[in-house]
Amino acid sequence: MAHKLGNPRILQIHCHTLRHWKATIEYARTKDILYVQKLLGRKSLKNTLRYTQLVALPQNEEYICKVAETVEGTKDLVEAGFEYVTEVNGVKLFRKMKTSYLGT
């Protein structure tokens, strides 16, 4: 493939490269280092932490904000990728980033 596409850098991609990429993307998506540790099957959190250094969050974070008043509404927002922020006057507030980064 590297020869056909004229890109010798493709030869530098190995299975471990793809594993590292997946771990970085999952951390960027979830911000949950323990989830990434479990995904990789690592016993030590120290080795997993190296993936967090690659995640560069955008400087100008813009969010879509939604309100849920019912359990069903809360479930729908969580399934759509919104994260819980707080509760005010009996309603739950959720947010989700407007722009994606690192392919998520």
N, C-alpha and C positions, 0 to 999 in steps of 0.2 A: 504494500500500500504506500509506503514511504517513497519508493521509487516511482510508482505510477503517478502519485500526486506531486512529486518533486519536492517533498518536504522531509528532510532527514531528521527533523525534531520528533517525528512520529515514532522513530526507533527508540526514543527515550521514555516512551510511555510503557509502563509495566503494570501488572496487577496491583502492586502496592500503591502506585500513583492513583489509580482509580479508587482504591480504598480510602486514601487520604482525601481525595476530592469529595467523596460521598460523606465522610465524617465532617468535613468543613461545611458542606452545604446543609447537612442536618443540624449542625450547631447554629448556623446562621438562621435557619428556619425556626428552630424551637427555643434557642437560648438555654437549652437544658443539657448541661455537660454530663449529668448522670445518665441520661438517655443515650447520649453518644457513647459513653463508656460501655453501657450494656450492649449497644448495637455492635460495637467493635469486639466485644468479648474480652475486654481488658480487666485485669484485677486491680491495677494501680491507676488512680485518678491522675497521678503525676504525668504519665505518658499520654493520657488523653488530652490534657490541658494544652498541648502544643497546637492542637487544631483551632483553639480559640484565638490564637495570635494572628491567624490569617484572615479573620473576619473583620472587615472594615465597614462599620455602619455609616450610613450617609450622614453628612453634617446637618442637612436641613430635613429633618424627619417630618413628614406630613402624614396625617392619619385620617381615615374614614371613621367616624364615630357613630355608634348605634346604641339604642336603648332597648332593653328587654324588660317587660313587665310580668311575663309568665315563664313558667318552666319550659314550655314548648318554644317560646321566643328565645330563651337563653340557649337551649339545645341547638336551635337553628343557627344562631350566631357562632357558637363554638364550632359547629360542623363546617361553617363557612370560613373558618380560620381567624375569627376575631378572638382577641384576648381580653379577659375580664380586667377591669381597672378598679372600679369601686361601686358602692351603692349609695344613692342619694334619694331621699324622699320615697323609699320603697321601690325604686327602679334600679336595675343594674346597668352600668355603663360599660361598653366594650369599645375596643379600638383595633384597627388593622391598618398597616402601612399602605399608603397609596401607591408608592412605587416599589418595584421589586429590585433586589440586588443579588448579586452572585447567582443569578439564574433561578431564584426562588420566587 
